[in-house]
Amino acid sequence: MDGNILGLALPIGLGMAAIGSGLGLGKAIEGGMNAMGRQPEAIGQIQTAMIIGCAFIEALTIYALLAIIMLMGKV
């Protein structure tokens, strides 16, 4: 019984992580673009901070994927 629940929960969890990551990246890019439009002289600094933030957001999704890969052996 537990294997069936875990087999269903793993793809749902990864899907939720991917959706959350996509929404987070969208909001981060939107904020960066708005800031660049308001202060064109600071584009370099804003872009650098935005890229670092996007890398952290993507890292969380990769951690979720690795956790699911590790748990697949339990199913």
PQR file with spaces between the fields and no chain letter, atoms N, CA, C, O and H, PARSE charges and radii, in Angstrom:
ATOM       1  N    MET     1       0.815   -1.201    0.000 -0.4000 1.5000
ATOM       2  CA   MET     1       0.000    0.000    0.000 -0.0000 2.0000
ATOM       3  C    MET     1       0.852    1.255    0.000  0.5500 1.7000
ATOM       4  O    MET     1       0.570    2.202   -0.734 -0.5500 1.4000
ATOM       5  N    ASP     2       1.903    1.265    0.829 -0.4000 1.5000
ATOM       6  CA   ASP     2       2.744    2.459    0.900 -0.0000 2.0000
ATOM       7  C    ASP     2       3.490    2.689   -0.403  0.5500 1.7000
ATOM       8  O    ASP     2       3.720    3.837   -0.784 -0.5500 1.4000
ATOM       9  H    ASP     2       2.132    0.496    1.425  0.4000 1.0000
ATOM      10  N    GLY     3       3.872    1.626   -1.091 -0.4000 1.5000
ATOM      11  CA   GLY     3       4.565    1.779   -2.365 -0.0000 2.0000
ATOM      12  C    GLY     3       3.695    2.435   -3.411  0.5500 1.7000
ATOM      13  O    GLY     3       4.176    3.230   -4.218 -0.5500 1.4000
ATOM      14  H    GLY     3       3.686    0.694   -0.782  0.4000 1.0000
ATOM      15  N    ASN     4       2.397    2.100   -3.403 -0.4000 1.5000
ATOM      16  CA   ASN     4       1.480    2.705   -4.364 -0.0000 2.0000
ATOM      17  C    ASN     4       1.306    4.194   -4.095  0.5500 1.7000
ATOM      18  O    ASN     4       1.251    4.998   -5.025 -0.5500 1.4000
ATOM      19  H    ASN     4       2.006    1.454   -2.748  0.4000 1.0000
ATOM      20  N    ILE     5       1.220    4.552   -2.833 -0.4000 1.5000
ATOM      21  CA   ILE     5       1.068    5.967   -2.483 -0.0000 2.0000
ATOM      22  C    ILE     5       2.330    6.734   -2.846  0.5500 1.7000
ATOM      23  O    ILE     5       2.254    7.842   -3.377 -0.5500 1.4000
ATOM      24  H    ILE     5       1.265    3.899   -2.077  0.4000 1.0000
ATOM      25  N    LEU     6       3.485    6.153   -2.565 -0.4000 1.5000
ATOM      26  CA   LEU     6       4.751    6.808   -2.901 -0.0000 2.0000
ATOM      27  C    LEU     6       4.925    6.916   -4.407  0.5500 1.7000
ATOM      28  O    LEU     6       5.443    7.915   -4.906 -0.5500 1.4000
ATOM      29  H    LEU     6       3.546    5.253   -2.134  0.4000 1.0000
ATOM      30  N    GLY     7       4.495    5.892   -5.132 -0.4000 1.5000
ATOM      31  CA   GLY     7       4.575    5.928   -6.596 -0.0000 2.0000
ATOM      32  C    GLY     7       3.717    7.019   -7.200  0.5500 1.7000
ATOM      33  O    GLY     7       4.042    7.541   -8.266 -0.5500 1.4000
ATOM      34  H    GLY     7       4.074    5.080   -4.727  0.4000 1.0000
ATOM      35  N    LEU     8       2.639    7.369   -6.544 -0.4000 1.5000
ATOM      36  CA   LEU     8       1.784    8.450   -7.027 -0.0000 2.0000
ATOM      37  C    LEU     8       2.265    9.808   -6.529  0.5500 1.7000
ATOM      38  O    LEU     8       2.150   10.811   -7.234 -0.5500 1.4000
ATOM      39  H    LEU     8       2.375    6.944   -5.678  0.4000 1.0000
ATOM      40  N    ALA     9       2.799    9.837   -5.322 -0.4000 1.5000
ATOM      41  CA   ALA     9       3.218   11.108   -4.728 -0.0000 2.0000
ATOM      42  C    ALA     9       4.482   11.664   -5.370  0.5500 1.7000
ATOM      43  O    ALA     9       4.651   12.881   -5.445 -0.5500 1.4000
ATOM      44  H    ALA     9       2.893    9.022   -4.750  0.4000 1.0000
ATOM      45  N    LEU    10       5.371   10.790   -5.834 -0.4000 1.5000
ATOM      46  CA   LEU    10       6.633   11.281   -6.412 -0.0000 2.0000
ATOM      47  C    LEU    10       6.425   12.147   -7.651  0.5500 1.7000
ATOM      48  O    LEU    10       6.944   13.263   -7.690 -0.5500 1.4000
ATOM      49  H    LEU    10       5.234    9.801   -5.773  0.4000 1.0000
ATOM      50  N    PRO    11       5.692   11.690   -8.662 -0.5600 1.5000
ATOM      51  CA   PRO    11       5.507   12.573   -9.833  0.2800 2.0000
ATOM      52  C    PRO    11       4.678   13.816   -9.520  0.5500 1.7000
ATOM      53  O    PRO    11       4.907   14.878  -10.099 -0.5500 1.4000
ATOM      54  N    ILE    12       3.717   13.688   -8.608 -0.4000 1.5000
ATOM      55  CA   ILE    12       2.928   14.867   -8.237 -0.0000 2.0000
ATOM      56  C    ILE    12       3.816   15.887   -7.534  0.5500 1.7000
ATOM      57  O    ILE    12       3.705   17.088   -7.784 -0.5500 1.4000
ATOM      58  H    ILE    12       3.530   12.825   -8.138  0.4000 1.0000
ATOM      59  N    GLY    13       4.693   15.412   -6.656 -0.4000 1.5000
ATOM      60  CA   GLY    13       5.615   16.314   -5.961 -0.0000 2.0000
ATOM      61  C    GLY    13       6.571   17.006   -6.913  0.5500 1.7000
ATOM      62  O    GLY    13       6.842   18.198   -6.770 -0.5500 1.4000
ATOM      63  H    GLY    13       4.783   14.437   -6.453  0.4000 1.0000
ATOM      64  N    LEU    14       7.084   16.260   -7.887 -0.4000 1.5000
ATOM      65  CA   LEU    14       7.990   16.870   -8.860 -0.0000 2.0000
ATOM      66  C    LEU    14       7.252   17.885   -9.722  0.5500 1.7000
ATOM      67  O    LEU    14       7.797   18.939  -10.049 -0.5500 1.4000
ATOM      68  H    LEU    14       6.863   15.291   -8.003  0.4000 1.0000
ATOM      69  N    GLY    15       6.023   17.574  -10.087 -0.4000 1.5000
ATOM      70  CA   GLY    15       5.228   18.529  -10.859 -0.0000 2.0000
ATOM      71  C    GLY    15       4.967   19.805  -10.090  0.5500 1.7000
ATOM      72  O    GLY    15       5.033   20.901  -10.647 -0.5500 1.4000
ATOM      73  H    GLY    15       5.580   16.718   -9.821  0.4000 1.0000
ATOM      74  N    MET    16       4.668   19.663   -8.802 -0.4000 1.5000
ATOM      75  CA   MET    16       4.447   20.848   -7.972 -0.0000 2.0000
ATOM      76  C    MET    16       5.730   21.667   -7.833  0.5500 1.7000
ATOM      77  O    MET    16       5.684   22.897   -7.840 -0.5500 1.4000
ATOM      78  H    MET    16       4.614   18.773   -8.349  0.4000 1.0000
ATOM      79  N    ALA    17       6.872   20.993   -7.706 -0.4000 1.5000
ATOM      80  CA   ALA    17       8.146   21.708   -7.619 -0.0000 2.0000
ATOM      81  C    ALA    17       8.429   22.456   -8.919  0.5500 1.7000
ATOM      82  O    ALA    17       8.917   23.586   -8.896 -0.5500 1.4000
ATOM      83  H    ALA    17       6.910   19.993   -7.700  0.4000 1.0000
ATOM      84  N    ALA    18       8.122   21.824  -10.052 -0.4000 1.5000
ATOM      85  CA   ALA    18       8.358   22.475  -11.345 -0.0000 2.0000
ATOM      86  C    ALA    18       7.432   23.676  -11.532  0.5500 1.7000
ATOM      87  O    ALA    18       7.853   24.712  -12.045 -0.5500 1.4000
ATOM      88  H    ALA    18       7.725   20.906  -10.071  0.4000 1.0000
ATOM      89  N    ILE    19       6.185   23.541  -11.120 -0.4000 1.5000
ATOM      90  CA   ILE    19       5.239   24.660  -11.233 -0.0000 2.0000
ATOM      91  C    ILE    19       5.682   25.811  -10.331  0.5500 1.7000
ATOM      92  O    ILE    19       5.672   26.970  -10.746 -0.5500 1.4000
ATOM      93  H    ILE    19       5.842   22.699  -10.703  0.4000 1.0000
ATOM      94  N    GLY    20       6.067   25.488   -9.107 -0.4000 1.5000
ATOM      95  CA   GLY    20       6.536   26.522   -8.188 -0.0000 2.0000
ATOM      96  C    GLY    20       7.779   27.225   -8.697  0.5500 1.7000
ATOM      97  O    GLY    20       7.921   28.441   -8.568 -0.5500 1.4000
ATOM      98  H    GLY    20       6.075   24.546   -8.770  0.4000 1.0000
ATOM      99  N    SER    21       8.679   26.440   -9.278 -0.4000 1.5000
ATOM     100  CA   SER    21       9.897   27.027   -9.834 -0.0000 2.0000
ATOM     101  C    SER    21       9.572   27.943  -11.009  0.5500 1.7000
ATOM     102  O    SER    21      10.145   29.025  -11.137 -0.5500 1.4000
ATOM     103  H    SER    21       8.564   25.452   -9.383  0.4000 1.0000
ATOM     104  N    GLY    22       8.665   27.512  -11.852 -0.4000 1.5000
ATOM     105  CA   GLY    22       8.277   28.339  -12.993 -0.0000 2.0000
ATOM     106  C    GLY    22       7.632   29.649  -12.568  0.5500 1.7000
ATOM     107  O    GLY    22       7.915   30.706  -13.131 -0.5500 1.4000
ATOM     108  H    GLY    22       8.200   26.633  -11.748  0.4000 1.0000
ATOM     109  N    LEU    23       6.766   29.566  -11.572 -0.4000 1.5000
ATOM     110  CA   LEU    23       6.136   30.790  -11.073 -0.0000 2.0000
ATOM     111  C    LEU    23       7.165   31.710  -10.405  0.5500 1.7000
ATOM     112  O    LEU    23       7.132   32.927  -10.588 -0.5500 1.4000
ATOM     113  H    LEU    23       6.536   28.707  -11.115  0.4000 1.0000
ATOM     114  N    GLY    24       8.069   31.120   -9.636 -0.4000 1.5000
ATOM     115  CA   GLY    24       9.104   31.927   -8.986 -0.0000 2.0000
ATOM     116  C    GLY    24      10.030   32.591   -9.988  0.5500 1.7000
ATOM     117  O    GLY    24      10.390   33.758   -9.833 -0.5500 1.4000
ATOM     118  H    GLY    24       8.095   30.132   -9.487  0.4000 1.0000
ATOM     119  N    LEU    25      10.418   31.843  -11.018 -0.4000 1.5000
ATOM     120  CA   LEU    25      11.278   32.428  -12.048 -0.0000 2.0000
ATOM     121  C    LEU    25      10.554   33.547  -12.793  0.5500 1.7000
ATOM     122  O    LEU    25      11.148   34.578  -13.110 -0.5500 1.4000
ATOM     123  H    LEU    25      10.126   30.895  -11.143  0.4000 1.0000
ATOM     124  N    GLY    26       9.280   33.337  -13.068 -0.4000 1.5000
ATOM     125  CA   GLY    26       8.509   34.364  -13.761 -0.0000 2.0000
ATOM     126  C    GLY    26       8.438   35.653  -12.967  0.5500 1.7000
ATOM     127  O    GLY    26       8.602   36.741  -13.518 -0.5500 1.4000
ATOM     128  H    GLY    26       8.798   32.499  -12.812  0.4000 1.0000
ATOM     129  N    LYS    27       8.194   35.530  -11.673 -0.4000 1.5000
ATOM     130  CA   LYS    27       8.125   36.736  -10.829 -0.0000 2.0000
ATOM     131  C    LYS    27       9.492   37.399  -10.702  0.5500 1.7000
ATOM     132  O    LYS    27       9.582   38.627  -10.672 -0.5500 1.4000
ATOM     133  H    LYS    27       8.061   34.646  -11.225  0.4000 1.0000
ATOM     134  N    ALA    28      10.562   36.597  -10.627 -0.4000 1.5000
ATOM     135  CA   ALA    28      11.906   37.166  -10.524 -0.0000 2.0000
ATOM     136  C    ALA    28      12.280   37.923  -11.801  0.5500 1.7000
ATOM     137  O    ALA    28      12.828   39.024  -11.744 -0.5500 1.4000
ATOM     138  H    ALA    28      10.489   35.600  -10.651  0.4000 1.0000
ATOM     139  N    ILE    29      11.981   37.326  -12.934 -0.4000 1.5000
ATOM     140  CA   ILE    29      12.288   37.981  -14.213 -0.0000 2.0000
ATOM     141  C    ILE    29      11.438   39.238  -14.386  0.5500 1.7000
ATOM     142  O    ILE    29      11.924   40.263  -14.864 -0.5500 1.4000
ATOM     143  H    ILE    29      11.536   36.431  -12.979  0.4000 1.0000
ATOM     144  N    GLU    30      10.172   39.152  -13.997 -0.4000 1.5000
ATOM     145  CA   GLU    30       9.303   40.330  -14.092 -0.0000 2.0000
ATOM     146  C    GLU    30       9.842   41.479  -13.246  0.5500 1.7000
ATOM     147  O    GLU    30       9.885   42.620  -13.704 -0.5500 1.4000
ATOM     148  H    GLU    30       9.778   38.320  -13.609  0.4000 1.0000
ATOM     149  N    GLY    31      10.250   41.187  -12.026 -0.4000 1.5000
ATOM     150  CA   GLY    31      10.802   42.226  -11.159 -0.0000 2.0000
ATOM     151  C    GLY    31      12.089   42.809  -11.714  0.5500 1.7000
ATOM     152  O    GLY    31      12.315   44.017  -11.651 -0.5500 1.4000
ATOM     153  H    GLY    31      10.215   40.259  -11.653  0.4000 1.0000
ATOM     154  N    GLY    32      12.931   41.940  -12.258 -0.4000 1.5000
ATOM     155  CA   GLY    32      14.179   42.416  -12.850 -0.0000 2.0000
ATOM     156  C    GLY    32      13.945   43.298  -14.064  0.5500 1.7000
ATOM     157  O    GLY    32      14.607   44.323  -14.226 -0.5500 1.4000
ATOM     158  H    GLY    32      12.747   40.958  -12.308  0.4000 1.0000
ATOM     159  N    MET    33      13.014   42.909  -14.912 -0.4000 1.5000
ATOM     160  CA   MET    33      12.719   43.700  -16.101 -0.0000 2.0000
ATOM     161  C    MET    33      12.115   45.055  -15.730  0.5500 1.7000
ATOM     162  O    MET    33      12.437   46.074  -16.341 -0.5500 1.4000
ATOM     163  H    MET    33      12.477   42.077  -14.781  0.4000 1.0000
ATOM     164  N    ASN    34      11.241   45.056  -14.727 -0.4000 1.5000
ATOM     165  CA   ASN    34      10.678   46.328  -14.271 -0.0000 2.0000
ATOM     166  C    ASN    34      11.765   47.241  -13.715  0.5500 1.7000
ATOM     167  O    ASN    34      11.781   48.441  -13.988 -0.5500 1.4000
ATOM     168  H    ASN    34      10.979   44.228  -14.231  0.4000 1.0000
ATOM     169  N    ALA    35      12.669   46.662  -12.934 -0.4000 1.5000
ATOM     170  CA   ALA    35      13.756   47.459  -12.359 -0.0000 2.0000
ATOM     171  C    ALA    35      14.681   47.992  -13.454  0.5500 1.7000
ATOM     172  O    ALA    35      15.137   49.134  -13.383 -0.5500 1.4000
ATOM     173  H    ALA    35      12.656   45.687  -12.712  0.4000 1.0000
ATOM     174  N    MET    36      14.959   47.164  -14.468 -0.4000 1.5000
ATOM     175  CA   MET    36      15.822   47.613  -15.569 -0.0000 2.0000
ATOM     176  C    MET    36      15.154   48.727  -16.367  0.5500 1.7000
ATOM     177  O    MET    36      15.825   49.645  -16.840 -0.5500 1.4000
ATOM     178  H    MET    36      14.589   46.236  -14.525  0.4000 1.0000
ATOM     179  N    GLY    37      13.846   48.649  -16.515 -0.4000 1.5000
ATOM     180  CA   GLY    37      13.131   49.695  -17.236 -0.0000 2.0000
ATOM     181  C    GLY    37      13.111   51.013  -16.477  0.5500 1.7000
ATOM     182  O    GLY    37      13.118   52.085  -17.081 -0.5500 1.4000
ATOM     183  H    GLY    37      13.301   47.904  -16.131  0.4000 1.0000
ATOM     184  N    ARG    38      13.088   50.930  -15.164 -0.4000 1.5000
ATOM     185  CA   ARG    38      13.045   52.153  -14.358 -0.0000 2.0000
ATOM     186  C    ARG    38      14.413   52.767  -14.154  0.5500 1.7000
ATOM     187  O    ARG    38      14.539   53.987  -14.048 -0.5500 1.4000
ATOM     188  H    ARG    38      13.082   50.059  -14.673  0.4000 1.0000
ATOM     189  N    GLN    39      15.453   51.922  -14.098 -0.4000 1.5000
ATOM     190  CA   GLN    39      16.818   52.428  -13.887 -0.0000 2.0000
ATOM     191  C    GLN    39      17.763   51.802  -14.911  0.5500 1.7000
ATOM     192  O    GLN    39      18.486   50.858  -14.590 -0.5500 1.4000
ATOM     193  H    GLN    39      15.351   50.931  -14.184  0.4000 1.0000
ATOM     194  N    PRO    40      17.761   52.319  -16.135 -0.5600 1.5000
ATOM     195  CA   PRO    40      18.605   51.723  -17.184  0.2800 2.0000
ATOM     196  C    PRO    40      20.102   51.801  -16.865  0.5500 1.7000
ATOM     197  O    PRO    40      20.883   50.998  -17.374 -0.5500 1.4000
ATOM     198  N    GLU    41      20.501   52.752  -16.035 -0.4000 1.5000
ATOM     199  CA   GLU    41      21.935   52.872  -15.731 -0.0000 2.0000
ATOM     200  C    GLU    41      22.425   51.759  -14.807  0.5500 1.7000
ATOM     201  O    GLU    41      23.633   51.557  -14.678 -0.5500 1.4000
ATOM     202  H    GLU    41      19.866   53.405  -15.621  0.4000 1.0000
ATOM     203  N    ALA    42      21.515   51.040  -14.166 -0.4000 1.5000
ATOM     204  CA   ALA    42      21.902   49.971  -13.234 -0.0000 2.0000
ATOM     205  C    ALA    42      21.619   48.583  -13.804  0.5500 1.7000
ATOM     206  O    ALA    42      21.476   47.619  -13.053 -0.5500 1.4000
ATOM     207  H    ALA    42      20.534   51.204  -14.270  0.4000 1.0000
ATOM     208  N    ILE    43      21.539   48.482  -15.119 -0.4000 1.5000
ATOM     209  CA   ILE    43      21.182   47.198  -15.737 -0.0000 2.0000
ATOM     210  C    ILE    43      22.186   46.101  -15.372  0.5500 1.7000
ATOM     211  O    ILE    43      21.777   44.973  -15.096 -0.5500 1.4000
ATOM     212  H    ILE    43      21.655   49.266  -15.729  0.4000 1.0000
ATOM     213  N    GLY    44      23.451   46.395  -15.365 -0.4000 1.5000
ATOM     214  CA   GLY    44      24.467   45.378  -15.064 -0.0000 2.0000
ATOM     215  C    GLY    44      24.300   44.783  -13.678  0.5500 1.7000
ATOM     216  O    GLY    44      24.352   43.564  -13.514 -0.5500 1.4000
ATOM     217  H    GLY    44      23.783   47.311  -15.590  0.4000 1.0000
ATOM     218  N    GLN    45      24.104   45.624  -12.689 -0.4000 1.5000
ATOM     219  CA   GLN    45      23.944   45.140  -11.318 -0.0000 2.0000
ATOM     220  C    GLN    45      22.633   44.374  -11.142  0.5500 1.7000
ATOM     221  O    GLN    45      22.598   43.341  -10.474 -0.5500 1.4000
ATOM     222  H    GLN    45      24.062   46.614  -12.822  0.4000 1.0000
ATOM     223  N    ILE    46      21.570   44.877  -11.737 -0.4000 1.5000
ATOM     224  CA   ILE    46      20.265   44.216  -11.622 -0.0000 2.0000
ATOM     225  C    ILE    46      20.302   42.859  -12.308  0.5500 1.7000
ATOM     226  O    ILE    46      19.783   41.873  -11.785 -0.5500 1.4000
ATOM     227  H    ILE    46      21.598   45.717  -12.280  0.4000 1.0000
ATOM     228  N    GLN    47      20.915   42.819  -13.477 -0.4000 1.5000
ATOM     229  CA   GLN    47      20.978   41.570  -14.235 -0.0000 2.0000
ATOM     230  C    GLN    47      21.794   40.520  -13.499  0.5500 1.7000
ATOM     231  O    GLN    47      21.419   39.347  -13.488 -0.5500 1.4000
ATOM     232  H    GLN    47      21.336   43.621  -13.902  0.4000 1.0000
ATOM     233  N    THR    48      22.888   40.913  -12.890 -0.4000 1.5000
ATOM     234  CA   THR    48      23.709   39.977  -12.133 -0.0000 2.0000
ATOM     235  C    THR    48      22.936   39.404  -10.953  0.5500 1.7000
ATOM     236  O    THR    48      22.958   38.195  -10.723 -0.5500 1.4000
ATOM     237  H    THR    48      23.192   41.865  -12.898  0.4000 1.0000
ATOM     238  N    ALA    49      22.260   40.256  -10.213 -0.4000 1.5000
ATOM     239  CA   ALA    49      21.470   39.783   -9.073 -0.0000 2.0000
ATOM     240  C    ALA    49      20.323   38.887   -9.525  0.5500 1.7000
ATOM     241  O    ALA    49      19.996   37.905   -8.858 -0.5500 1.4000
ATOM     242  H    ALA    49      22.242   41.238  -10.400  0.4000 1.0000
ATOM     243  N    MET    50      19.718   39.225  -10.652 -0.4000 1.5000
ATOM     244  CA   MET    50      18.616   38.435  -11.163 -0.0000 2.0000
ATOM     245  C    MET    50      19.088   37.040  -11.594  0.5500 1.7000
ATOM     246  O    MET    50      18.408   36.048  -11.331 -0.5500 1.4000
ATOM     247  H    MET    50      19.983   40.023  -11.193  0.4000 1.0000
ATOM     248  N    ILE    51      20.230   36.964  -12.243 -0.4000 1.5000
ATOM     249  CA   ILE    51      20.765   35.673  -12.689 -0.0000 2.0000
ATOM     250  C    ILE    51      21.133   34.798  -11.496  0.5500 1.7000
ATOM     251  O    ILE    51      20.875   33.595  -11.512 -0.5500 1.4000
ATOM     252  H    ILE    51      20.783   37.770  -12.456  0.4000 1.0000
ATOM     253  N    ILE    52      21.728   35.382  -10.472 -0.4000 1.5000
ATOM     254  CA   ILE    52      22.063   34.612   -9.265 -0.0000 2.0000
ATOM     255  C    ILE    52      20.790   34.107   -8.592  0.5500 1.7000
ATOM     256  O    ILE    52      20.732   32.952   -8.170 -0.5500 1.4000
ATOM     257  H    ILE    52      21.938   36.359  -10.459  0.4000 1.0000
ATOM     258  N    GLY    53      19.779   34.952   -8.487 -0.4000 1.5000
ATOM     259  CA   GLY    53      18.510   34.538   -7.895 -0.0000 2.0000
ATOM     260  C    GLY    53      17.841   33.424   -8.684  0.5500 1.7000
ATOM     261  O    GLY    53      17.290   32.492   -8.098 -0.5500 1.4000
ATOM     262  H    GLY    53      19.826   35.890   -8.829  0.4000 1.0000
ATOM     263  N    CYS    54      17.883   33.514  -10.008 -0.4000 1.5000
ATOM     264  CA   CYS    54      17.303   32.464  -10.843 -0.0000 2.0000
ATOM     265  C    CYS    54      18.054   31.144  -10.675  0.5500 1.7000
ATOM     266  O    CYS    54      17.443   30.075  -10.710 -0.5500 1.4000
ATOM     267  H    CYS    54      18.331   34.272  -10.484  0.4000 1.0000
ATOM     268  N    ALA    55      19.356   31.210  -10.497 -0.4000 1.5000
ATOM     269  CA   ALA    55      20.130   29.992  -10.271 -0.0000 2.0000
ATOM     270  C    ALA    55      19.727   29.322   -8.961  0.5500 1.7000
ATOM     271  O    ALA    55      19.642   28.095   -8.898 -0.5500 1.4000
ATOM     272  H    ALA    55      19.852   32.078  -10.469  0.4000 1.0000
ATOM     273  N    PHE    56      19.479   30.107   -7.920 -0.4000 1.5000
ATOM     274  CA   PHE    56      19.034   29.536   -6.651 -0.0000 2.0000
ATOM     275  C    PHE    56      17.646   28.903   -6.781  0.5500 1.7000
ATOM     276  O    PHE    56      17.390   27.845   -6.207 -0.5500 1.4000
ATOM     277  H    PHE    56      19.548   31.103   -7.972  0.4000 1.0000
ATOM     278  N    ILE    57      16.763   29.541   -7.526 -0.4000 1.5000
ATOM     279  CA   ILE    57      15.425   28.992   -7.725 -0.0000 2.0000
ATOM     280  C    ILE    57      15.507   27.666   -8.481  0.5500 1.7000
ATOM     281  O    ILE    57      14.834   26.702   -8.115 -0.5500 1.4000
ATOM     282  H    ILE    57      16.972   30.401   -7.993  0.4000 1.0000
ATOM     283  N    GLU    58      16.321   27.612   -9.524 -0.4000 1.5000
ATOM     284  CA   GLU    58      16.486   26.386  -10.289 -0.0000 2.0000
ATOM     285  C    GLU    58      17.138   25.292   -9.450  0.5500 1.7000
ATOM     286  O    GLU    58      16.840   24.112   -9.632 -0.5500 1.4000
ATOM     287  H    GLU    58      16.868   28.395   -9.821  0.4000 1.0000
ATOM     288  N    ALA    59      18.020   25.672   -8.538 -0.4000 1.5000
ATOM     289  CA   ALA    59      18.684   24.677   -7.679 -0.0000 2.0000
ATOM     290  C    ALA    59      17.658   23.956   -6.815  0.5500 1.7000
ATOM     291  O    ALA    59      17.791   22.755   -6.578 -0.5500 1.4000
ATOM     292  H    ALA    59      18.262   26.631   -8.390  0.4000 1.0000
ATOM     293  N    LEU    60      16.641   24.661   -6.344 -0.4000 1.5000
ATOM     294  CA   LEU    60      15.608   24.014   -5.535 -0.0000 2.0000
ATOM     295  C    LEU    60      14.861   22.959   -6.342  0.5500 1.7000
ATOM     296  O    LEU    60      14.517   21.904   -5.808 -0.5500 1.4000
ATOM     297  H    LEU    60      16.532   25.636   -6.537  0.4000 1.0000
ATOM     298  N    THR    61      14.608   23.224   -7.610 -0.4000 1.5000
ATOM     299  CA   THR    61      13.935   22.250   -8.460 -0.0000 2.0000
ATOM     300  C    THR    61      14.829   21.040   -8.701  0.5500 1.7000
ATOM     301  O    THR    61      14.350   19.907   -8.725 -0.5500 1.4000
ATOM     302  H    THR    61      14.887   24.081   -8.044  0.4000 1.0000
ATOM     303  N    ILE    62      16.113   21.275   -8.877 -0.4000 1.5000
ATOM     304  CA   ILE    62      17.051   20.168   -9.068 -0.0000 2.0000
ATOM     305  C    ILE    62      17.136   19.322   -7.807  0.5500 1.7000
ATOM     306  O    ILE    62      17.242   18.099   -7.898 -0.5500 1.4000
ATOM     307  H    ILE    62      16.502   22.196   -8.857  0.4000 1.0000
ATOM     308  N    TYR    63      17.093   19.945   -6.628 -0.4000 1.5000
ATOM     309  CA   TYR    63      17.082   19.187   -5.375 -0.0000 2.0000
ATOM     310  C    TYR    63      15.838   18.310   -5.289  0.5500 1.7000
ATOM     311  O    TYR    63      15.919   17.164   -4.846 -0.5500 1.4000
ATOM     312  H    TYR    63      17.007   20.939   -6.554  0.4000 1.0000
ATOM     313  N    ALA    64      14.702   18.830   -5.703 -0.4000 1.5000
ATOM     314  CA   ALA    64      13.469   18.037   -5.693 -0.0000 2.0000
ATOM     315  C    ALA    64      13.598   16.851   -6.645  0.5500 1.7000
ATOM     316  O    ALA    64      13.169   15.745   -6.316 -0.5500 1.4000
ATOM     317  H    ALA    64      14.637   19.760   -6.062  0.4000 1.0000
ATOM     318  N    LEU    65      14.182   17.072   -7.814 -0.4000 1.5000
ATOM     319  CA   LEU    65      14.385   15.985   -8.772 -0.0000 2.0000
ATOM     320  C    LEU    65      15.317   14.920   -8.202  0.5500 1.7000
ATOM     321  O    LEU    65      15.052   13.726   -8.346 -0.5500 1.4000
ATOM     322  H    LEU    65      14.530   17.970   -8.081  0.4000 1.0000
ATOM     323  N    LEU    66      16.395   15.336   -7.564 -0.4000 1.5000
ATOM     324  CA   LEU    66      17.323   14.371   -6.977 -0.0000 2.0000
ATOM     325  C    LEU    66      16.673   13.584   -5.842  0.5500 1.7000
ATOM     326  O    LEU    66      16.918   12.386   -5.701 -0.5500 1.4000
ATOM     327  H    LEU    66      16.610   16.306   -7.447  0.4000 1.0000
ATOM     328  N    ALA    67      15.855   14.240   -5.041 -0.4000 1.5000
ATOM     329  CA   ALA    67      15.152   13.541   -3.971 -0.0000 2.0000
ATOM     330  C    ALA    67      14.213   12.492   -4.541  0.5500 1.7000
ATOM     331  O    ALA    67      14.103   11.395   -3.993 -0.5500 1.4000
ATOM     332  H    ALA    67      15.656   15.213   -5.156  0.4000 1.0000
ATOM     333  N    ILE    68      13.544   12.815   -5.623 -0.4000 1.5000
ATOM     334  CA   ILE    68      12.626   11.857   -6.241 -0.0000 2.0000
ATOM     335  C    ILE    68      13.397   10.703   -6.861  0.5500 1.7000
ATOM     336  O    ILE    68      12.957    9.556   -6.775 -0.5500 1.4000
ATOM     337  H    ILE    68      13.634   13.706   -6.067  0.4000 1.0000
ATOM     338  N    ILE    69      14.521   10.974   -7.476 -0.4000 1.5000
ATOM     339  CA   ILE    69      15.337    9.895   -8.042 -0.0000 2.0000
ATOM     340  C    ILE    69      15.811    8.956   -6.942  0.5500 1.7000
ATOM     341  O    ILE    69      15.834    7.739   -7.126 -0.5500 1.4000
ATOM     342  H    ILE    69      14.878   11.905   -7.546  0.4000 1.0000
ATOM     343  N    MET    70      16.189    9.523   -5.794 -0.4000 1.5000
ATOM     344  CA   MET    70      16.637    8.683   -4.678 -0.0000 2.0000
ATOM     345  C    MET    70      15.482    7.871   -4.102  0.5500 1.7000
ATOM     346  O    MET    70      15.683    6.728   -3.692 -0.5500 1.4000
ATOM     347  H    MET    70      16.169   10.512   -5.645  0.4000 1.0000
ATOM     348  N    LEU    71      14.292    8.429   -4.063 -0.4000 1.5000
ATOM     349  CA   LEU    71      13.139    7.718   -3.514 -0.0000 2.0000
ATOM     350  C    LEU    71      12.529    6.715   -4.481  0.5500 1.7000
ATOM     351  O    LEU    71      11.743    5.864   -4.063 -0.5500 1.4000
ATOM     352  H    LEU    71      14.128    9.358   -4.396  0.4000 1.0000
ATOM     353  N    MET    72      12.870    6.793   -5.758 -0.4000 1.5000
ATOM     354  CA   MET    72      12.317    5.842   -6.716 -0.0000 2.0000
ATOM     355  C    MET    72      12.750    4.419   -6.427  0.5500 1.7000
ATOM     356  O    MET    72      12.056    3.473   -6.800 -0.5500 1.4000
ATOM     357  H    MET    72      13.508    7.484   -6.097  0.4000 1.0000
ATOM     358  N    GLY    73      13.875    4.255   -5.774 -0.4000 1.5000
ATOM     359  CA   GLY    73      14.311    2.910   -5.410 -0.0000 2.0000
ATOM     360  C    GLY    73      13.458    2.293   -4.323  0.5500 1.7000
ATOM     361  O    GLY    73      13.517    1.082   -4.111 -0.5500 1.4000
ATOM     362  H    GLY    73      14.439    5.023   -5.471  0.4000 1.0000
ATOM     363  N    LYS    74      12.675    3.088   -3.635 -0.4000 1.5000
ATOM     364  CA   LYS    74      11.808    2.594   -2.555 -0.0000 2.0000
ATOM     365  C    LYS    74      10.472    2.087   -3.087  0.5500 1.7000
ATOM     366  O    LYS    74       9.749    1.387   -2.378 -0.5500 1.4000
ATOM     367  H    LYS    74      12.627    4.072   -3.808  0.4000 1.0000
ATOM     368  N    VAL    75      10.136    2.440   -4.343 -0.4000 1.5000
ATOM     369  CA   VAL    75       8.829    2.057   -4.894 -0.0000 2.0000
ATOM     370  C    VAL    75       8.882    0.627   -5.358  0.5500 1.7000
ATOM     371  O    VAL    75       7.887    0.102   -5.856 -0.5500 1.4000
ATOM     372  H    VAL    75      10.724    3.009   -4.919  0.4000 1.0000
